[in-house]
Amino acid sequence: MAGVMNRIKEFARSPQGRRAAEQVRRAASDPRRRAQAQEMLRRFGKRR
């Protein structure tokens, strides 16, 4: 399990990982995207 965590950390520190994190931050700040994500989570939560 430690190997997986190290790979995730390495990716997060890489330029590609930083770009991905920035895209997620921008999408999370968009009200329309936030509403879509909440709706998806609501639907997913009903199945459990």
Distance bins in CASP14 RR format, pairs under 12 A and 6 or more apart:
PFRMAT RR
TARGET T0000
AUTHOR 0000-0000-0000
RMODE 2
METHOD distances of the structure
MODEL  1
1 7 0 0 0 0 0 1 0 0 0 0 0
1 8 0 0 0 0 0 1 0 0 0 0 0
2 8 0 0 0 0 0 1 0 0 0 0 0
2 9 0 0 0 0 0 1 0 0 0 0 0
3 9 0 0 0 0 1 0 0 0 0 0 0
3 10 0 0 0 0 1 0 0 0 0 0 0
4 10 0 0 0 0 0 1 0 0 0 0 0
4 11 0 0 0 0 0 1 0 0 0 0 0
5 11 0 0 0 0 0 1 0 0 0 0 0
5 12 0 0 0 0 0 1 0 0 0 0 0
6 12 0 0 0 0 0 1 0 0 0 0 0
6 13 0 0 0 0 0 1 0 0 0 0 0
7 13 0 0 0 0 0 1 0 0 0 0 0
7 14 0 0 0 0 0 1 0 0 0 0 0
7 17 0 0 0 0 0 1 0 0 0 0 0
8 14 0 0 0 0 0 1 0 0 0 0 0
8 17 0 0 0 0 1 0 0 0 0 0 0
8 20 0 0 0 0 0 1 0 0 0 0 0
8 21 0 0 0 0 0 1 0 0 0 0 0
9 17 0 0 0 0 0 1 0 0 0 0 0
10 16 0 0 0 0 0 1 0 0 0 0 0
10 17 0 0 0 0 1 0 0 0 0 0 0
11 17 1 0 1 0 0 0 0 0 0 0 0
11 18 0 0 0 0 1 0 0 0 0 0 0
11 19 0 0 0 0 0 1 0 0 0 0 0
11 20 0 0 0 0 1 0 0 0 0 0 0
11 21 0 0 0 0 1 0 0 0 0 0 0
12 18 1 0 0 1 0 0 0 0 0 0 0
12 19 0 0 0 0 0 1 0 0 0 0 0
12 20 0 0 0 0 1 0 0 0 0 0 0
12 21 1 0 0 1 0 0 0 0 0 0 0
12 22 0 0 0 0 0 1 0 0 0 0 0
12 24 0 0 0 0 0 1 0 0 0 0 0
13 20 0 0 0 0 0 1 0 0 0 0 0
13 21 0 0 0 0 0 1 0 0 0 0 0
14 20 0 0 0 0 1 0 0 0 0 0 0
14 21 0 0 0 0 0 1 0 0 0 0 0
15 21 0 0 0 0 0 1 0 0 0 0 0
15 22 0 0 0 0 0 1 0 0 0 0 0
16 22 0 0 0 0 0 1 0 0 0 0 0
16 23 0 0 0 0 0 1 0 0 0 0 0
17 23 0 0 0 0 1 0 0 0 0 0 0
17 24 0 0 0 0 1 0 0 0 0 0 0
17 25 0 0 0 0 0 1 0 0 0 0 0
18 24 0 0 0 0 0 1 0 0 0 0 0
18 25 0 0 0 0 0 1 0 0 0 0 0
19 25 0 0 0 0 0 1 0 0 0 0 0
19 26 0 0 0 0 0 1 0 0 0 0 0
20 26 0 0 0 0 0 1 0 0 0 0 0
20 27 0 0 0 0 0 1 0 0 0 0 0
21 27 0 0 0 0 0 1 0 0 0 0 0
21 28 0 0 0 0 0 1 0 0 0 0 0
22 28 0 0 0 0 0 1 0 0 0 0 0
22 29 0 0 0 0 0 1 0 0 0 0 0
23 29 0 0 0 0 0 1 0 0 0 0 0
23 30 0 0 0 0 0 1 0 0 0 0 0
23 33 0 0 0 0 0 1 0 0 0 0 0
24 30 0 0 0 0 0 1 0 0 0 0 0
24 33 0 0 0 0 1 0 0 0 0 0 0
24 34 0 0 0 0 0 1 0 0 0 0 0
24 37 0 0 0 0 0 1 0 0 0 0 0
25 33 0 0 0 0 0 1 0 0 0 0 0
25 34 0 0 0 0 0 1 0 0 0 0 0
26 33 0 0 0 0 1 0 0 0 0 0 0
26 34 0 0 0 0 0 1 0 0 0 0 0
27 33 1 0 1 0 0 0 0 0 0 0 0
27 34 0 0 0 0 1 0 0 0 0 0 0
27 35 0 0 0 0 0 1 0 0 0 0 0
27 36 0 0 0 0 1 0 0 0 0 0 0
27 37 0 0 0 0 1 0 0 0 0 0 0
28 34 1 0 0 1 0 0 0 0 0 0 0
28 35 0 0 0 0 0 1 0 0 0 0 0
28 36 0 0 0 0 0 1 0 0 0 0 0
28 37 1 0 0 1 0 0 0 0 0 0 0
28 38 0 0 0 0 0 1 0 0 0 0 0
29 37 0 0 0 0 0 1 0 0 0 0 0
30 36 0 0 0 0 1 0 0 0 0 0 0
30 37 0 0 0 0 1 0 0 0 0 0 0
31 37 0 0 0 0 0 1 0 0 0 0 0
31 38 0 0 0 0 0 1 0 0 0 0 0
32 38 0 0 0 0 0 1 0 0 0 0 0
32 39 0 0 0 0 0 1 0 0 0 0 0
33 39 0 0 0 0 0 1 0 0 0 0 0
33 40 0 0 0 0 0 1 0 0 0 0 0
34 40 0 0 0 0 0 1 0 0 0 0 0
34 41 0 0 0 0 0 1 0 0 0 0 0
35 41 0 0 0 0 0 1 0 0 0 0 0
35 42 0 0 0 0 0 1 0 0 0 0 0
36 42 0 0 0 0 0 1 0 0 0 0 0
36 43 0 0 0 0 0 1 0 0 0 0 0
37 43 0 0 0 0 0 1 0 0 0 0 0
37 44 0 0 0 0 0 1 0 0 0 0 0
38 44 0 0 0 0 0 1 0 0 0 0 0
38 45 0 0 0 0 0 1 0 0 0 0 0
39 45 0 0 0 0 0 1 0 0 0 0 0
39 46 0 0 0 0 0 1 0 0 0 0 0
40 46 0 0 0 0 0 1 0 0 0 0 0
40 47 0 0 0 0 0 1 0 0 0 0 0
41 47 0 0 0 0 0 1 0 0 0 0 0
41 48 0 0 0 0 0 1 0 0 0 0 0
42 48 0 0 0 0 0 1 0 0 0 0 0
END
